[in-house]
Amino acid sequence: MAVSKRLGFSMVEAVIGIGLAAVLILSIIALSTAALSGDSKAEMTQVALSAADAELNRFARAVSVVGSSARSEFWSAPDSVSEYQKYSGAGALSESTSNRTAFTYEYRYVSVGAAGGTALLGKEQPDNRLRKVDLTVGWWNGEEGKPGYGRLTLTATRLIRESDLREP
């Protein structure tokens, strides 16, 4: 009785091997695409954080200039007590562009005081107010119609003292 030796793979074995290789290659491509997308989102978040910090610095300088309309309007405006009430007065920007991305800004602020609503140091004093400013920065991430496209936001906060003064 003669024993025959197999010289190759059967058709079923070849199809299964090619299928497994295709699944492995497609998985690697999908993971690489997701990693690049996440990296792009992280980069844009850092750019937005820098834009928010720069805008808060600019805004704080604008509202601390002695005799400016931005200063008087900021300190005379009522607090933003609801999420829909935003400050858009003097000194505030509504948008800017950085790194070829358009950013929108929304300011909200509230006066800061001691517990129970009393003024800081327990009594009202001129130039003793402190306001917490929240700046929400929004931008569109990715390309329209592509996976990962959507509106992203982040919020940065700064405390501004009324006693901080700058000469014009």
Helices and strands as residue ranges (DSSP letters): H 11-62, H 69-76, E 95-98, E 101-111, G 115-117, G 120-122, E 130-141, E 150-161
